[in-house]
Amino acid sequence: MRLSDWALVALTLLPASGVAGVKEDLEQGYDHFYNLEYPEAIAAFEKAAADDPTSPLAQNGIAQSVLYREMFRNGALESELIDGTNSFLRRPKLEPSQDTETRFFAAINKSLELSQRELDKNPRDTMALHARAVAFAFRCNWNFLVRKAWRDSLRDATASRKLEDQVLAINPKDPDAPLGRGVHEYIIGGLPWTWRTLGFLVGFHGDKAKGLATVEQVAKNGTINKPDAEIMLCAFYRRDRNSKKALPLLADLVRRYPRNFLLRFEQAKMYADIGDGKNALAKIDEIEQLKQSNAPGYVRVPAVKIYFERATVQFWYNFPRESMDNFKKVVAAPEDLDLNAGVLSYMRIGQILDMQNQHQQAIEFYRKAISFAPEAEAAQESRHYISSPYRRS
């Protein structure tokens, strides 16, 4: 998924294990979650919480689904956000409603309370340690995406990592526990030096290569965290310009979660990245066909998203007329646009006009990009093109 700008998967750990009495509800919740069905996921996790009020896993599921529903609504679940032209430190923050924020923190605080209660009875309870680590990881994402509180975010990530380290100390052969450390290693190791100093303050330097290798091991050998590791690797590989390695992982994820249309869009992006425009467009055509045939999960795919993804591939593969036509279809329905698609569509139209030496007309669309999402990086880029017309290198 566009797990990218660090918004998304940034420092997230997704627990998928169940416990006696609520396992079925938890499994249903995660099936809905991975298939982008967030209202259904929340309902399943709330049922699990009602059936077992002592379960921190159910509370984590509620918090996770509330957070990702908001990210999905804002177009923050796709890997394009971590490509080299987008800084994860400059992505516009999410702006959830007060009710959403209250619901998220109620679940997080309850999970922390319940897991601590179990640890007070047994400090070596690995399920409670893991549940607590996950709660801190979700709060880390909230601090990052909503509050833009970098230090608080890193502090929670550190707390999460240390708890997973305790799980590994108790059970060194746990195939899932290393995920938190691997993600943290990769992310801290990839931060600019001024931000990495925050990692040094807590005695953790970060190592991208080591972190990537760790996540790869969880993707290969993990059980409950295997899909999460695969999703993260797809984002990491794309950020590192190694998209070809993501394709088999995406194929496995599509098989596991056939109603998750973002995974198929990711396949198109990865093919485009490796220079295979034909297969990239074919994947988008496949999504359109699934939507037209009312395939489960695909009725929800907004037509503007199909236009946007097709236009993006056409833009980079030098089909300016076709790309312009599709981007114009996108901006014709602004009420259906997420911030990312909207601001990029206006900017791309301006760039195509610049390539056609129509700079005055291009300025109009650059200004629309700026107005649509003033804080987005594409808006900042558009400001530059007003005075200096876009030229493709």
C-alpha positions in Angstrom: 0.0 0.0 0.0 1.2 3.5 -0.1 2.6 2.8 3.1 4.8 5.4 2.6 5.3 8.9 3.6 6.0 7.4 6.9 2.5 8.3 7.5 1.3 5.0 7.0 3.3 2.2 8.0 5.8 4.4 9.5 6.3 2.7 12.8 3.2 0.5 12.9 3.0 -3.0 14.3 -0.2 -4.9 13.5 -1.1 -7.7 15.9 -3.1 -10.5 14.3 -3.2 -13.1 17.1 -6.3 -14.1 18.9 -7.1 -15.4 22.4 -9.6 -18.0 23.6 -13.2 -16.9 23.4 -12.7 -14.0 21.0 -10.3 -15.4 18.4 -13.0 -15.6 15.7 -14.0 -12.0 16.1 -10.4 -10.9 16.1 -9.7 -12.9 12.9 -12.8 -11.4 11.2 -11.7 -8.0 12.3 -8.3 -8.4 10.8 -9.7 -9.9 7.6 -11.9 -6.8 7.2 -9.0 -4.5 8.2 -6.6 -5.9 5.5 -9.3 -5.7 2.9 -9.9 -1.9 3.7 -13.3 -2.5 5.3 -12.8 -0.4 8.3 -16.3 0.1 9.6 -16.8 -3.7 9.6 -13.4 -4.2 11.2 -14.3 -1.8 14.0 -17.6 -3.6 14.6 -15.8 -7.0 14.8 -13.1 -5.7 17.2 -15.8 -4.0 19.4 -17.6 -7.3 19.6 -14.4 -9.0 20.6 -13.9 -6.3 23.3 -17.4 -6.8 24.6 -17.0 -10.6 24.7 -13.7 -10.3 26.6 -13.3 -6.9 28.4 -9.8 -7.9 29.5 -8.4 -8.2 25.9 -5.9 -5.5 25.0 -5.7 -7.0 21.5 -9.3 -6.1 20.8 -8.7 -2.5 22.0 -5.6 -2.3 19.7 -7.7 -3.5 16.8 -10.3 -0.8 17.4 -7.5 1.9 17.6 -5.8 0.6 14.5 -8.9 0.5 12.4 -9.9 4.0 13.5 -6.4 5.3 12.6 -6.2 3.6 9.3 -9.7 4.6 8.3 -8.6 8.2 8.7 -5.4 7.5 6.7 -7.3 5.8 4.0 -9.8 8.7 3.8 -6.8 11.1 3.3 -5.1 9.0 0.7 -2.2 8.2 3.0 -2.0 4.5 2.5 0.0 4.3 -0.7 3.7 3.9 -1.4 4.1 6.7 -3.9 4.3 8.9 -0.8 7.7 7.6 0.0 9.3 8.1 -3.4 12.2 10.4 -3.7 10.1 13.4 -4.5 8.1 13.3 -1.3 9.5 14.0 2.2 7.7 12.2 5.0 8.5 15.1 7.3 6.5 17.5 5.2 3.3 15.6 4.5 0.2 17.5 5.6 -1.1 16.3 8.9 -4.4 14.4 9.2 -7.3 16.3 10.6 -9.7 13.8 12.2 -12.9 14.8 14.0 -12.9 15.2 17.8 -15.1 12.1 18.0 -12.5 10.1 16.0 -9.6 11.3 18.2 -11.6 10.5 21.4 -12.4 7.0 20.1 -8.8 6.3 19.2 -7.3 7.4 22.5 -10.0 5.6 24.5 -9.0 2.3 22.9 -5.2 3.0 23.2 -5.5 4.0 26.9 -7.6 0.9 27.6 -5.1 -1.3 25.9 -2.2 0.1 27.9 -4.2 -0.3 31.1 -5.2 -3.9 30.4 -1.7 -4.9 29.3 -0.1 -3.3 32.3 -2.6 -5.2 34.5 -1.4 -8.5 33.1 2.2 -7.5 33.4 1.7 -6.6 37.0 0.7 -10.3 37.5 3.4 -11.7 35.2 6.2 -9.5 33.9 7.1 -12.2 31.4 3.7 -12.3 29.8 4.8 -12.0 26.1 1.3 -11.4 24.8 0.8 -8.5 27.2 4.3 -7.1 26.3 3.4 -7.4 22.6 0.0 -5.8 23.0 1.6 -2.9 24.9 4.2 -2.5 22.3 1.5 -2.3 19.6 -0.4 0.3 21.5 2.7 2.5 21.8 3.3 2.0 18.0 -0.2 3.2 17.1 0.1 6.2 19.4 3.4 6.9 17.7 1.7 7.0 14.3 -1.0 9.3 15.7 1.6 11.7 17.1 3.4 11.6 13.8 0.4 12.0 11.4 -2.1 14.0 13.4 -0.1 16.1 15.9 3.2 16.3 13.9 4.8 15.8 17.3 8.1 14.3 16.1 9.8 13.8 19.5 6.7 12.3 21.1 6.4 10.0 18.1 10.0 8.8 18.3 9.6 8.4 22.1 6.6 6.1 21.6 8.4 4.2 18.9 11.3 3.7 21.2 9.0 2.4 24.0 7.4 0.0 21.5 10.8 -1.3 20.3 12.0 -1.9 23.9 9.0 -3.9 24.7 9.4 -6.1 21.7 13.1 -6.5 22.7 11.8 -7.9 26.1 9.7 -10.4 24.1 12.8 -11.5 22.3 14.8 -11.7 25.5 12.1 -14.1 26.9 11.7 -16.0 23.6 14.7 -15.4 21.2 13.1 -17.7 18.6 9.9 -15.6 18.3 9.6 -15.1 14.5 7.4 -12.1 14.8 8.8 -9.9 17.6 11.8 -8.6 15.5 9.5 -6.7 13.3 9.3 -3.6 15.6 13.1 -3.4 15.9 13.6 -3.9 12.1 11.1 -1.1 11.2 12.6 1.2 13.8 16.2 0.5 12.6 15.2 1.2 9.0 13.3 4.4 9.8 15.7 6.0 12.2 18.6 5.0 9.9 16.9 6.8 7.1 16.2 10.1 8.9 18.1 13.3 8.2 21.0 13.7 10.6 19.3 16.4 12.6 16.4 14.1 13.3 18.6 11.0 13.9 20.1 12.8 16.8 16.8 12.2 18.6 17.5 8.5 18.2 20.9 8.9 19.6 19.5 10.5 22.7 17.7 7.2 23.6 20.8 5.2 22.7 19.6 4.0 19.3 21.5 4.9 16.1 19.4 3.1 13.5 20.7 1.1 10.6 18.7 1.0 7.4 20.4 -2.2 5.9 20.1 -4.1 9.2 16.5 -3.0 9.6 15.6 -4.1 6.1 17.2 -7.5 6.6 15.3 -7.9 9.8 11.9 -7.1 8.2 12.8 -9.5 5.3 13.3 -12.3 7.9 9.9 -11.6 9.4 8.3 -11.6 6.0 9.9 -15.0 5.3 9.5 -16.7 8.7 6.9 -14.8 10.6 3.4 -16.0 11.4 1.1 -13.3 12.8 3.3 -10.5 11.5 4.1 -11.9 8.1 1.6 -9.8 6.1 2.6 -6.7 7.9 6.3 -7.3 7.1 5.4 -7.9 3.5 3.5 -4.7 3.3 6.3 -2.7 4.9 8.9 -4.3 2.6 6.9 -3.2 -0.5 7.1 0.4 0.8 10.7 0.1 1.7 11.7 -1.5 -1.6 10.0 1.3 -3.5 11.6 4.0 -1.4 15.0 2.3 -2.1 14.4 2.1 -5.9 14.1 -1.7 -5.8 10.5 -2.1 -6.8 11.1 -5.4 -8.7 11.6 -7.2 -5.4 8.2 -6.0 -4.2 6.2 -7.7 -7.1 6.2 -11.3 -5.6 5.3 -9.9 -2.2 2.4 -8.0 -3.7 1.2 -11.1 -5.6 1.1 -13.0 -2.2 -0.8 -10.1 -0.6 -3.3 -9.9 -3.4 -4.0 -13.6 -3.0 -4.4 -13.2 0.8 -6.6 -10.1 0.6 -8.4 -10.1 -2.7 -10.8 -7.3 -1.8 -7.9 -4.8 -1.1 -7.8 -2.8 -4.3 -4.9 -0.7 -3.1 -2.7 -3.8 -3.5 -3.4 -4.0 -7.2 -2.8 -0.3 -7.6 0.6 -0.9 -5.9 1.3 -3.6 -8.5 0.8 -1.0 -11.2 3.1 1.4 -9.5 5.8 -1.2 -9.1 5.6 -2.2 -12.8 5.8 1.5 -13.7 8.9 2.0 -11.5 10.8 -0.8 -13.2 10.1 0.5 -16.7 7.2 -1.8 -17.6 4.5 0.7 -18.6 2.6 -1.9 -20.5 2.0 -4.1 -17.5 1.4 -1.0 -15.3 -1.5 0.1 -17.5 -2.7 -3.5 -17.8 -3.0 -3.7 -14.0 -5.1 -0.6 -13.9 -7.3 -1.9 -16.7 -7.7 -5.1 -14.6 -8.9 -3.0 -11.6 -11.4 -1.2 -13.9 -12.7 -4.5 -15.2 -13.2 -5.8 -11.6 -15.1 -2.7 -10.7 -17.3 -3.0 -13.8 -18.1 -6.6 -12.9 -19.0 -5.7 -9.3 -16.2 -7.9 -7.9 -16.2 -8.0 -4.1 -14.4 -4.9 -2.7 -14.1 -3.2 -6.1 -17.5 -1.5 -6.2 -15.9 0.9 -3.7 -13.1 1.9 -6.0 -13.7 5.6 -7.0 -13.7 6.1 -10.7 -11.5 9.1 -10.2 -8.8 6.9 -8.6 -8.7 4.8 -11.7 -8.4 7.9 -13.9 -5.7 9.3 -11.6 -3.5 6.2 -11.6 -3.8 5.7 -15.3 -3.0 9.4 -15.9 0.0 9.2 -13.7 1.5 6.2 -15.6 0.7 7.9 -18.9 2.4 11.1 -17.7 5.6 9.4 -17.0 5.5 7.3 -20.1 5.1 10.2 -22.4 1.4 10.0 -23.4 0.7 13.7 -22.6 -2.7 13.9 -24.5 -4.1 10.8 -22.9 -2.7 11.8 -19.5 -4.2 15.3 -19.7 -7.6 13.8 -20.6 -7.6 11.5 -17.5 -6.3 14.2 -15.1 -9.1 16.5 -16.3 -11.6 13.7 -15.4 -10.0 13.6 -12.0 -10.4 17.3 -11.2 -13.9 17.3 -12.7 -15.1 15.6 -9.5 -13.1 17.5 -6.7 -15.5 16.3 -4.0 -14.3 12.7 -4.5 -10.6 13.6 -4.3 -8.2 12.9 -1.5 -5.6 15.6 -0.9 -2.8 13.7 -2.6 -4.6 12.9 -5.8 -6.2 16.4 -6.1 -3.0 18.5 -5.6 -1.0 16.2 -7.9 -3.6 16.2 -10.7 -3.7 20.0 -10.8 0.1 20.2 -10.8 0.4 17.5 -13.6 -2.0 19.3 -15.8 0.1 22.4 -15.4 3.3 20.5 -16.2 1.8 19.0 -19.3 0.7 22.5 -20.4 4.3 23.7 -19.8 5.6 20.9 -21.9 3.3 22.2 -24.7 4.7 25.8 -24.2 1.4 27.1 -22.7 2.8 28.6 -19.6 0.1 31.1 -18.9 -2.5 28.4 -18.9 -0.2 26.2 -16.8 -0.1 28.9 -14.1 -3.8 28.6 -13.6 -3.5 25.0 -12.7 -0.5 25.5 -10.5 -2.5 28.0 -8.5 -5.3 25.5 -8.2 -2.9 22.9 -6.8 -1.7 25.5 -4.2 -5.3 26.3 -3.3 -6.4 22.7 -3.1 -3.8 21.6 -0.5 -1.5 24.5 0.5 0.8 22.5 2.8 1.4 19.6 0.4 4.8 19.2 -1.2 3.2 19.3 -4.7 1.8 22.7 -3.8 5.3 23.9 -2.8 6.6 22.5 -6.1 3.8 24.2 -8.0 4.8 27.6 -6.5 8.3 27.1 -8.1 6.8 26.4 -11.5 4.8 29.6 -11.6 8.0 31.6 -12.0 10.1 28.8 -13.6 8.1 26.7 -16.2 8.3 22.9 -15.8 10.8 21.1 -18.1 11.1 17.4 -18.2 14.8 16.3 -17.8 
